[in-house]
Amino acid sequence: MLLAKLPRRSYTHATTPIEKLTHLSKLLDGPSIYIKRDDLLGLAGGGNKTRKLEYLLADAIRKGADTIVTGGALQSNHCRLTLAAAVKEGLKCHLVLEEGVATPYDPDANGNNLLYKLLGAEFIKVVPYGSDMIADMHALGEELAAAGRKPYVIPIGGSNELGSVGYVACAQEILQQTFETGLVLDDVVVASGSGGTQAGLIVGFHASSAPIKVHGINVSRPNETQIPKITDLVQQTASYLNVADNQLADRVHCYDGYVGEGYTIPTQGMIEAVQMLARTEGILLDSVYTGKVMAGLIDLVRKGAFKKEDNVLFIHTGGSPSLYANPTLFNEDLFVL
Ligand SMILES: Cc1ncc(COP(=O)(O)O)c(C=O)c1O
């Protein structure tokens, strides 16, 4: 596996920091907890998609695309960042947005929705909850092609084998950083959604024979569907990079106890976790992804899943722009210092 051989655009100027969460670690009285600040990645507002887009946009440009098509939920961080990457590359961008189960599209909504307009999406197609998003995105691509444009369709969350390479590269970055500082990592805790982030980290650590356990905290699906989804993507990514698939499936660990009633639906644990990070460390999480992941990490620590001498790394995958879409969500204090 030689990542330098793959075409890649560069959207961040340095490695993202790994910081110790001193106050949180002391408060929970468990392992030492560290954070990888991927919320500080480049493009508009940062977050995990930036790493995937470095490879996906390079592929789009190599194939002569002039328009990027992608899709996601109404408050999609992936759509915001894909649009920002397209703007940076001088390409147009069309978005397919799926309404929520109880949330119709509001053209004047704040958060990422405001940013789609500010960043100048050329076209936004809104589809009802439960639509076949993949078919809708490809239909849009075909319409563009029929009109003489050169579309490039990026899957939801940027999670195919090429997008996942962004997190294979992140695993290498983490290993280099911990090599330089002497930090011996035991565990990584990360969001498990469309899966490219978790899958890439698993393949990256596996390829370097690093015995670091990656705990994926599900944000939308039960384990019954999430584990096969991650396992497939891990295998596709490994095969794409010629990484030997010896017992890779054994490295897939998912937890579905923190999703609550469903994707985007708030939980008490998420509210406590977002308030805890804000009030102990001055770090903003979000309600859909990192808040639920941190709720999972806090609960695992409280249940004694880690040893006191363990070093655990939480991957901050971004998402704080969506906080502004729901200004009353954190009115109740579930965590007070
Ligand atoms: C802020 C944030 N964190 C985590 C995720 C989940 O990452 P993945 O889709 O790679 O599982 C997303 C996906 O949109 C996200 O926006």
The ligand as an ORCA input file, in Angstrom:
! r2SCAN-3c Opt
* xyz 0 1
  C     -19.854     15.338     11.748
  C     -19.911     13.943     11.244
  N     -19.371     12.966     11.988
  C     -19.411     11.685     11.595
  C     -20.023     11.309     10.420
  C     -20.075      9.865     10.067
  O     -18.979      9.502      9.301
  P     -19.115      8.275      8.277
  O     -20.259      8.627      7.384
  O     -17.811      8.184      7.611
  O     -19.450      7.067      9.079
  C     -20.592     12.297      9.597
  C     -21.262     11.911      8.330
  O     -21.911     12.669      7.689
  C     -20.535     13.642     10.022
  O     -21.072     14.626      9.292
*
